[in-house]
Amino acid sequence: MRTRSTRVLRGAVGVAGLLVAAELALRAGHVTLLPLVSTVLLRAAELTVDGEFLSAAASTLASWAAGLALTVAVGIPIGLLLGAMPKVEAVVRPLIEFLRPIPSVALIPLAILVFTEQLHLRAAIVIYAACWPVLINTIYGLKDVDPVAKETLRSFGFGPLAVLVRVSLPSAAPFIATGIRLAASVAIVLAVSVELVAGGTDGVGVYIIKAGGGGRTDLMIAATVLTGLFGLLVNVAFVAVERKVFRWRHAR
Amino acid sequence: MLEIIDVTHTYGAYQALGGVKLTLAEGELVCVVGPSGCGKSTLLRCVAGLVQPTGGRILLDGVPVSQTPDNLAVVFQDYSRSLFPWMSAAANVALPLRRKGMDRASRRTAAMEALEQVGLAGAAGKYPWEMSGGMQQRVSIARALAYRPSLLLMDEPFGSVDAQTREDLEDLVLRVCAHHGMTIMLVTHDIDESVYLGDRVVVLSRSPGTVAGDLQVSLPSPRDQIATREHETFVRLRAEVGRLIRGNQLSPQET
């Protein structure tokens, strides 16, 4: 515990040091285009109680959450199916490896034509990017299940379905959770990206573009910083839950 | 109660079992001993229905084994992989009882009872990774006991624990088995262990494994770690088993 808090402290010192250095450089007048660090931080604090920004954030949050929820709901069952049936996986694998590297952002123009509803468009793009880590980690998690553990349950007369539910699934759960955590991060990136590219009525991406149009670089950066902070918090929360739920995995 | 009739098994071109013939009577503790690679584990897995033998038949209470029989339990050597780390000791022991259609409360009661029999009454809530190797293997044994199988298969059950723990576990198995009247087939590479534990010792020859000897162990019960090992019958049998194993090891070089 103590080493962990020491590490957090050191990280905080690093961040603070960088911010102070940037502030000093900006005050010395080396870069004139950007607002001061202190100004950005002040704006960021103001934005957390700003109605316009909050409604934009709520919209982004909605497409992020919807996309992530659908990703989990679809990705895990498909991953389980493919992980449990290696022959089917061998058939589908090349397709996955082809689709996976296609940047989600490149699909936005097509998605604009396909989806009429703003939330559908945004969630679809989020799902496309976020489903891969969930799918791949679920497949690998299932493949990694110890054969002795599976045989143990089989030796007590349990059938394939019971082995899947009682051994393979819990054993693969930490992998799946990691996949969801990675997907959550990717989903934030895409939820904002799709707003930046496709525009729309609201959303953090739309807010950033508007602020830029008004020449408010301080608001642009402040909104970006808050998005990054949200991503950090989500990650920290996921790691904390994983540590608690999958204590058996780390303790071994 | 268990009949193994001319069982053969080949992995690809490698013949692991070359026609094993073996019968276990009700309540008997039979140790199958042989050099590593003689196919003794394969034989056990065939009996458990985990591996389909290439040839021959296995009858359990007169019924051919095609898949894992209901009234059978296995204790594996590798307890750390055989126990589920996400479950407490009690939950590990209780899990197979679902197959018996027992409700939650009676599963729990049976698990606690079995843990008590192996001397782990106080450790029911512990997780496998919080336990020593010996304790973990006790949990595996408790899991098999709680299931109340008519046939218990043990695959090198004490191969991964230290010598002192090993002796404790050997005596534990003898004690609980006498209590439950189970039939046991225990596979080991340890000659002393096979003679100490067995009512009978079956020696398998090096691959392809066949029965090279079948010795009745007429040692007084209950067995005692010191006195039994000093007994002249023990010393004689140990030498005999050793010769059977060694003889088969030498023969390929002589020809």
Interface residues (C-beta under 8 A of the other chain):
Chain A: D146 V148 A149 E151 T152 L153 R154 S155 F156 G157 F158 R166 V167 P170 S171 A173 F246 W248 R249 A251 R252
Chain B: A48 G49 L50 T68 P69 D70 L72 A73 V74 F76 D78 R81 S82 F84 P85 W86 L95 P96 R99 Y127 W129 E130 Y147 L153
